Amino acid sequence: MNKRHPLPKRLAPDASRVTAFVFRTPWGWMGVSETTKGIDAVVLPKASRQAVLTELQAASSVLLDAQVSSRLREARAQLIDYLAGTRRSFDLSLDLSRGTSFQRKVWRTLRRVSYGQLRSYQWVAVRVGGRRYARAVGNAVGANPMPIVIPCHRIVAQDTSLGGFSGGLKIRTLRIFSDDQGKMNRSLADIGGSVLLVSQFTLLGRTANGRRPSFDEAAPAVEAKRLYEQVVADLRDNGTHVETGVFAAHMQVELLNDGPVTFVLDSCGVS
């Protein structure tokens, strides 16, 4: 499931930042930084320590390898617990001052979206000034300096609680099968078809920089699994027969691509 951020993404230096903490996790290197007011940046797992330092613009910070503040240690503990699936929310003091007043308003609104919920850009826009601000909300979401802690990954193109990002509904109704004239005019529902749904986070590998794909824009495993299961449920609730893979497992999948035709449904653009 896609979460969009500017490419390449580097966190702008902040003169008020006082410390940064880079640490290794089972998922790769991560980083957090703080000011005197609170945590102000989070870097999701990357392949190297240097990649995290680069995104944090750590040259402008005082790195503490031996003596790390209790707040930074707590941030590390909560992030690891969340990625491991044993935590669903964060209890940290945050400093949002790197954002504009509008961005701060958006980020505070994002923090109201609880674990297990999805909300739309319009849902956020209504709460920060009106529906006309939906595009500006999208930009503010993309500028979020603390992914996961400020849950931008829970914001999608359409509100699922109102029938919205329903990848399942889109898959079921997308007209991709040929009619009698050979035109793509029939949906899965029209032909009574079935679905094989297999999770594959490597589809979100970013190759813009260097020679090693980066998967830092893929959703955390806990959130991705929930979204995957939601799509399965959407399809089954609408009468579609679904066979599934095993989430996060190594699988051998045989595919006959008749066409060949391939479509990518991006959760940031599906409506």
C-alpha positions as CSV (number, residue, x, y, z in Angstrom):
1,M,0.0,0.0,0.0
2,N,1.4,3.3,-1.2
3,K,2.3,6.2,1.0
4,R,3.6,9.2,-1.0
5,H,6.4,11.4,0.0
6,P,8.5,13.9,-2.0
7,L,11.5,12.3,-3.8
8,P,14.2,12.5,-2.6
9,K,13.0,13.3,0.9
10,R,15.4,15.1,3.2
11,L,14.3,16.7,6.4
12,A,15.1,20.4,6.5
13,P,17.7,21.4,9.1
14,D,16.3,23.1,12.1
15,A,18.5,25.3,14.2
16,S,16.5,24.4,17.4
17,R,17.2,20.7,17.0
18,V,19.6,19.6,19.7
19,T,20.1,15.8,19.4
20,A,19.7,13.0,17.0
21,F,19.7,9.3,17.7
22,V,20.4,6.6,15.0
23,F,19.8,3.0,15.9
24,R,19.6,-0.5,14.3
25,T,16.4,-2.5,14.3
26,P,15.3,-5.8,12.8
27,W,14.0,-3.9,9.9
28,G,17.0,-1.7,9.2
29,W,18.5,1.5,10.5
30,M,16.2,4.1,11.9
31,G,16.6,7.6,13.4
32,V,14.8,10.1,15.6
33,S,15.7,13.7,16.6
34,E,14.5,16.1,19.2
35,T,14.5,19.7,20.2
36,T,14.0,21.1,23.6
37,K,10.2,20.9,23.0
38,G,10.0,17.2,21.8
39,I,10.6,14.7,19.1
40,D,10.7,16.5,15.7
41,A,11.7,13.9,13.2
42,V,11.5,10.2,12.5
43,V,13.3,8.3,9.8
44,L,11.8,4.9,8.8
45,P,14.1,1.8,8.3
46,K,16.8,2.2,5.8
47,A,19.6,0.0,4.6
48,S,22.5,2.0,6.2
49,R,23.2,4.3,9.1
50,Q,24.5,6.9,6.7
51,A,21.2,6.9,4.8
52,V,19.5,7.8,8.0
53,L,22.0,10.5,8.9
54,T,21.6,12.0,5.4
55,E,17.8,12.2,5.8
56,L,18.1,13.7,9.2
57,Q,20.6,16.2,8.0
58,A,22.5,15.1,11.1
59,A,25.4,17.5,10.5
60,S,23.3,20.2,12.0
61,S,22.6,18.1,15.1
62,V,24.7,16.9,18.1
63,L,24.8,13.1,17.8
64,L,24.8,11.3,21.1
65,D,26.1,7.7,20.8
66,A,26.9,7.1,24.5
67,Q,24.4,9.4,26.3
68,V,21.0,9.5,24.8
69,S,18.1,11.4,26.4
70,S,15.3,9.4,28.0
71,R,12.9,10.9,25.5
72,L,14.9,9.6,22.5
73,R,15.2,6.2,24.1
74,E,11.5,6.1,24.7
75,A,10.8,7.1,21.1
76,R,13.1,4.2,20.0
77,A,11.3,1.8,22.2
78,Q,7.8,2.8,21.1
79,L,8.8,2.7,17.4
80,I,10.2,-0.8,17.7
81,D,7.2,-2.0,19.6
82,Y,4.9,-0.5,17.0
83,L,6.7,-2.2,14.1
84,A,6.7,-5.5,16.0
85,G,3.0,-5.3,16.4
86,T,2.9,-4.9,20.2
87,R,1.9,-1.2,20.2
88,R,-0.9,0.7,18.5
89,S,-0.4,4.3,19.6
90,F,2.4,6.7,20.7
91,D,2.8,8.6,23.8
92,L,5.5,11.1,23.0
93,S,6.0,14.9,23.3
94,L,6.3,16.3,19.8
95,D,7.7,19.5,18.3
96,L,5.8,20.4,15.1
97,S,7.5,23.8,14.7
98,R,9.3,22.8,11.5
99,G,5.9,23.0,9.7
100,T,3.8,25.9,8.6
101,S,0.7,26.8,10.7
102,F,-1.4,24.9,8.1
103,Q,0.8,21.9,8.1
104,R,0.8,21.8,11.9
105,K,-3.0,21.9,11.9
106,V,-3.1,19.0,9.4
107,W,-0.6,16.9,11.4
108,R,-2.5,17.4,14.6
109,T,-5.6,16.2,12.8
110,L,-3.8,13.1,11.5
111,R,-3.0,12.2,15.1
112,R,-6.7,11.8,15.7
113,V,-6.9,8.9,13.3
114,S,-6.7,5.8,15.4
115,Y,-5.1,2.5,14.7
116,G,-7.3,0.4,12.4
117,Q,-9.0,3.5,10.8
118,L,-8.6,5.1,7.4
119,R,-9.6,8.6,6.6
120,S,-9.7,10.6,3.3
121,Y,-7.9,13.8,2.3
122,Q,-11.3,15.4,2.3
123,W,-12.1,14.2,5.8
124,V,-9.0,16.0,6.9
125,A,-9.7,19.0,4.8
126,V,-13.1,19.5,6.4
127,R,-11.4,19.7,9.8
128,V,-8.7,22.2,8.9
129,G,-10.7,24.7,6.8
130,G,-12.9,23.1,4.2
131,R,-13.1,20.6,1.3
132,R,-11.3,23.0,-1.0
133,Y,-8.1,22.4,0.9
134,A,-7.9,18.7,0.0
135,R,-4.9,19.2,-2.3
136,A,-3.1,21.3,0.3
137,V,-3.8,18.6,2.8
138,G,-2.2,16.1,0.5
139,N,1.0,18.3,0.3
140,A,1.0,18.6,4.1
141,V,0.6,14.8,4.5
142,G,3.6,14.3,2.2
143,A,5.7,16.7,4.2
144,N,5.1,14.9,7.5
145,P,8.4,14.7,9.3
146,M,7.4,11.9,11.7
147,P,5.8,9.0,9.7
148,I,4.1,6.4,11.8
149,V,4.1,8.6,14.9
150,I,1.9,11.0,12.9
151,P,0.0,8.4,10.9
152,C,0.0,9.7,7.4
153,H,-0.3,6.1,6.1
154,R,-3.9,6.1,7.3
155,I,-4.9,8.8,4.9
156,V,-6.2,7.6,1.5
157,A,-8.0,8.9,-1.5
158,Q,-11.5,8.1,-0.2
159,D,-12.8,7.4,3.3
160,T,-13.3,3.7,3.8
161,S,-15.8,4.2,6.6
162,L,-18.1,5.7,3.8
163,G,-17.3,3.0,1.3
164,G,-14.0,4.6,0.3
165,F,-10.6,3.1,-0.3
166,S,-12.0,-0.1,-1.0
167,G,-9.4,-1.7,-3.2
168,G,-11.8,-4.7,-3.2
169,L,-14.6,-2.7,-4.6
170,K,-12.3,-1.2,-7.3
171,I,-11.0,-4.6,-8.2
172,R,-14.5,-6.1,-8.5
173,T,-15.9,-3.3,-10.7
174,L,-12.9,-2.3,-12.9
175,R,-13.8,-3.0,-16.5
176,I,-10.8,-4.9,-17.7
177,F,-12.3,-8.0,-19.5
178,S,-13.3,-8.1,-23.1
179,D,-16.9,-8.0,-24.3
180,D,-18.2,-9.6,-27.5
181,Q,-16.6,-6.8,-29.6
182,G,-13.2,-7.4,-28.0
183,K,-13.3,-4.2,-26.0
184,M,-12.5,-3.9,-22.3
185,N,-16.0,-3.5,-21.1
186,R,-16.7,-6.2,-18.5
187,S,-15.8,-6.3,-14.8
188,L,-14.9,-9.2,-12.5
189,A,-18.5,-9.0,-11.2
190,D,-19.9,-9.1,-14.8
191,I,-18.1,-12.4,-15.6
192,G,-18.4,-14.0,-12.2
193,G,-14.7,-14.3,-11.8
194,S,-12.5,-15.2,-8.9
195,V,-9.5,-13.5,-7.4
196,L,-6.1,-14.7,-6.2
197,L,-4.8,-12.0,-3.8
198,V,-1.1,-12.2,-2.8
199,S,0.7,-9.5,-0.8
200,Q,3.9,-8.2,-2.4
201,F,5.6,-5.3,-0.7
202,T,8.5,-5.4,-3.2
203,L,6.3,-3.8,-5.8
204,L,6.9,-0.5,-3.9
205,G,10.6,-0.6,-4.2
206,R,12.0,2.8,-5.1
207,T,15.0,2.7,-7.5
208,A,15.5,6.5,-8.1
209,N,18.8,6.6,-6.2
210,G,21.7,4.2,-6.1
211,R,21.6,0.5,-7.1
212,R,19.8,-0.9,-4.1
213,P,16.0,-0.7,-4.1
214,S,14.5,1.2,-1.1
215,F,11.3,0.0,0.5
216,D,11.1,2.8,3.1
217,E,7.8,4.1,1.5
218,A,6.0,0.7,2.0
219,A,3.6,0.7,4.9
220,P,4.7,-0.9,8.1
221,A,3.9,-4.6,8.2
222,V,1.1,-4.3,10.8
223,E,-0.8,-1.6,8.8
224,A,-0.1,-3.4,5.5
225,K,-1.5,-6.7,6.8
226,R,-4.6,-4.9,8.0
227,L,-5.2,-3.3,4.6
228,Y,-4.5,-6.6,2.8
229,E,-7.1,-8.3,5.0
230,Q,-9.5,-5.5,4.4
231,V,-9.4,-5.9,0.6
232,V,-10.0,-9.6,1.0
233,A,-13.0,-8.9,3.2
234,D,-14.3,-6.3,0.8
235,L,-14.2,-8.8,-2.1
236,R,-15.8,-11.6,-0.1
237,D,-18.5,-9.4,1.3
238,N,-19.5,-8.6,-2.2
239,G,-19.8,-12.3,-3.3
240,T,-16.4,-12.7,-5.0
241,H,-14.5,-16.0,-4.5
242,V,-11.0,-15.1,-3.2
243,E,-8.0,-17.3,-2.7
244,T,-5.1,-15.8,-0.7
245,G,-1.4,-16.1,-0.2
246,V,0.2,-16.0,3.3
247,F,1.1,-12.4,4.3
248,A,4.8,-11.9,4.6
249,A,5.6,-15.5,3.7
250,H,8.0,-16.6,0.9
251,M,5.7,-18.0,-1.8
252,Q,6.0,-19.5,-5.2
253,V,3.2,-18.2,-7.4
254,E,2.5,-19.3,-10.9
255,L,0.8,-16.6,-13.1
256,L,-0.6,-16.8,-16.6
257,N,-0.9,-13.2,-17.8
258,D,-3.4,-13.3,-20.6
259,G,-2.8,-10.2,-22.8
260,P,-0.4,-9.4,-21.3
261,V,-2.2,-6.6,-19.4
262,T,-1.1,-5.3,-16.0
263,F,-2.7,-2.5,-13.9
264,V,-1.4,-0.8,-10.8
265,L,-4.0,0.5,-8.4
266,D,-2.3,3.1,-6.3
267,S,-4.0,3.7,-2.9
268,C,-3.1,7.4,-3.2
269,G,-5.0,7.6,-6.5
270,V,-7.9,5.1,-6.3
271,S,-11.4,6.5,-6.0
